[in-house]
Amino acid sequence: MKNIVVFGGGTGLSCLLSGLKLFPVRVTCVIAVSDNGSSSGVLKDELDIPAVGDIGKVLLSMANTDEDFIELLSYRFSKSGSLYNHPVRNIMMAALIDLKGNLAEATKYMCKLLNINGNVLPLTSEKVDLVGRSGKETFYGEEAVSSNMHHIRKLSYDHDIRICSDITSAIAEADLIVFSPGSLFTSIIPHLIVEDVRNALDRSPAPIMYISNLVTQPGETEGFKVSDHVRTLNRYLGKKRKVDIVVANKGSISAEVAGHYLELENKSIVEADEDAIRKEGARLIPDDIFTITDGKIRHDALKTAYRIFSYLMEQT
């Protein structure tokens, strides 16, 4: 089977992985742990641990176990009190960090418990925060960075981090590197600001694929087309590596749904501008890869994963 290493975080990554697990590929998922919002942020501050929210979502999306158990881990406490808004999976991950000694070992145990065919790796087992710097201001934490990205010139972490040791070996063995859909500057770029990750990608012969976002993100990518996402990734990748393939939606999203997103969430549909993508040195694989779920635009997990698998089969 082919080896795929996926970098990302958030809902877009979870959706993609739920599709990929249906295909005969070995998936290693690397997840940034710098989130500081919602339940993950509260536990991070109170327990002095890395952010566990995105890892929990990814684990469930890759799980091959009883649906009732997945539903239990997904349960979020809704009554007021100290557990309010915490999903069970986050509480469980926090407990496992204490029991197993660090986030990497806690995640490894959860992979066994959930019968995951693949590997889930936190970028680091350290508690870290994103830092964005403009000419005059410094923004601390993922939420502040996301809201002020148009001011920020440089992204970094609040300290030098040590990445999990299995990441470099996974990249070395990869047949394909994938940057998942998700927040460009707070889910994908946080991997590329780490020198050890960039160096491992430089040494890898595997092509790099980007699964483009369907809509823009306020504060981060207003006005971005697909080529703008690719250009940004290329800048952070450095001089040696660039995005080789882009999977982007070419399906028609209704004016009603698009207008709803623009009016209520200030999000626009991301245009797949093929000529500009080609100028960035990338091949575009266009397809109808979206679905509407409860009025929300989402990647069609099966169609998107099929495009990745089909590309891999082309290379054999």
C-alpha positions, -999 to 999 in steps of 0.1 A, spaced: 0 0 0 10 36 -6 20 58 23 4 92 27 14 119 52 -13 144 59 -7 178 76 -35 198 90 -61 204 118 -97 212 123 -129 201 106 -116 200 70 -89 175 80 -114 152 99 -137 152 69 -108 142 45 -96 114 68 -130 99 72 -129 94 34 -93 82 31 -98 54 57 -121 37 31 -92 33 6 -62 9 7 -36 34 18 -15 39 49 -22 73 64 0 92 89 -17 123 101 4 151 117 -16 177 137 -7 211 150 -14 216 187 -13 253 191 -51 259 194 -61 281 223 -99 283 219 -130 266 233 -126 234 254 -91 228 241 -79 262 252 -94 259 287 -77 225 293 -45 238 279 -44 267 304 -58 249 334 -37 217 331 -6 231 313 -9 206 284 -8 209 246 -41 215 228 -59 182 224 -91 193 205 -80 188 169 -63 155 177 -95 142 193 -115 151 162 -90 133 139 -89 102 161 -127 98 158 -127 105 121 -102 76 116 -117 52 142 -129 17 133 -149 9 164 -184 8 179 -206 37 169 -219 41 204 -184 45 217 -176 71 191 -209 89 201 -198 88 237 -164 103 230 -181 130 209 -205 139 236 -201 175 248 -214 186 282 -241 212 278 -251 219 314 -234 249 332 -206 239 355 -169 231 354 -174 205 325 -195 229 304 -186 227 266 -159 200 272 -163 169 249 -155 136 266 -127 129 241 -108 160 254 -112 150 290 -100 115 281 -69 128 262 -60 151 291 -62 121 315 -41 100 292 -14 127 290 -10 123 328 -11 85 326 12 80 296 36 109 303 31 130 271 7 137 243 25 115 217 21 84 239 -15 93 248 -23 96 211 -6 63 204 -28 46 230 -59 61 216 -50 48 181 -49 13 195 -82 18 215 -100 30 184 -85 4 161 -71 30 138 -55 17 106 -28 43 104 -10 67 126 -18 100 143 11 122 154 9 155 173 34 180 158 49 182 193 42 170 228 50 204 242 26 231 251 30 258 224 14 290 212 14 307 179 30 342 177 23 366 149 44 397 145 37 428 125 59 459 122 46 473 155 25 446 173 28 411 185 -2 388 186 -1 358 210 -22 327 205 -40 311 176 -72 331 181 -54 365 180 -33 354 151 -63 342 131 -82 375 137 -53 397 127 -35 378 99 -37 408 75 -15 427 99 10 399 105 43 396 86 59 367 104 46 336 122 65 316 148 60 297 181 65 312 215 96 289 219 117 265 198 99 232 197 110 195 194 88 177 169 77 141 175 104 118 163 82 96 141 73 126 119 106 127 100 106 90 93 70 91 81 79 119 57 109 99 44 87 69 37 58 89 21 46 84 -14 25 115 -12 25 146 12 -10 162 16 -18 196 30 -55 192 41 -82 218 38 -85 240 69 -74 273 83 -44 281 61 -24 302 87 -34 284 119 -38 248 108 -14 242 79 13 269 81 21 260 118 38 229 105 59 248 80 73 273 104 93 244 121 127 240 105 128 202 111 96 197 92 108 219 63 141 200 62 124 166 61 101 178 33 132 191 14 147 156 16 116 138 5 110 128 -31 72 126 -26 50 150 -44 31 176 -24 -6 179 -28 -29 207 -15 -66 200 -10 -80 235 -15 -104 252 9 -140 257 -4 -146 291 12 -124 319 25 -118 325 62 -124 359 78 -93 374 92 -70 350 73 -78 346 36 -104 372 26 -103 376 -12 -81 346 -17 -84 324 -48 -69 289 -49 -37 303 -64 -33 326 -34 -34 297 -11 -8 278 -32 15 309 -34 13 313 4 22 276 10 51 279 -15 65 309 4 65 290 37 78 258 21 110 276 11 132 275 -20 135 238 -27 99 224 -24 67 237 -39 31 224 -42 30 200 -71 -7 191 -73 -39 210 -63 -73 193 -58 -99 220 -60 -137 222 -64 -151 231 -98 -186 221 -90 -213 248 -90 -224 261 -56 -258 277 -57 -261 315 -55 -284 310 -25 -259 290 -5 -230 313 -15 -250 344 -6 -259 329 28 -222 324 36 -212 358 25 -240 376 44 -239 356 77 -203 345 80 -184 369 56 -170 339 37 -167 337 -1 -164 308 -24 -128 301 -33 -123 303 -71 -101 277 -88 -81 300 -111 -64 274 -132 -40 297 -152 -26 313 -120 -23 279 -103 -3 266 -133 20 297 -131 28 286 -95 41 253 -110 12 231 -98 -11 208 -117 -48 213 -110 -71 184 -105 -106 199 -107 -137 181 -97 -171 185 -80 -159 177 -45 -183 196 -23 -215 186 -5 -241 206 14 -248 193 49 -273 212 71 -269 242 49 -231 241 53 -206 237 25 -183 207 32 -158 186 12 -174 154 0 -152 130 20 -155 101 -4 -150 121 -37 -121 140 -23 -103 109 -10 -110 92 -43 -91 120 -61 -61 115 -38 -62 77 -43 -66 80 -81 -36 103 -83 -15 77 -64 -26 50 -87 -15 71 -117 20 72 -103 24 34 -101 
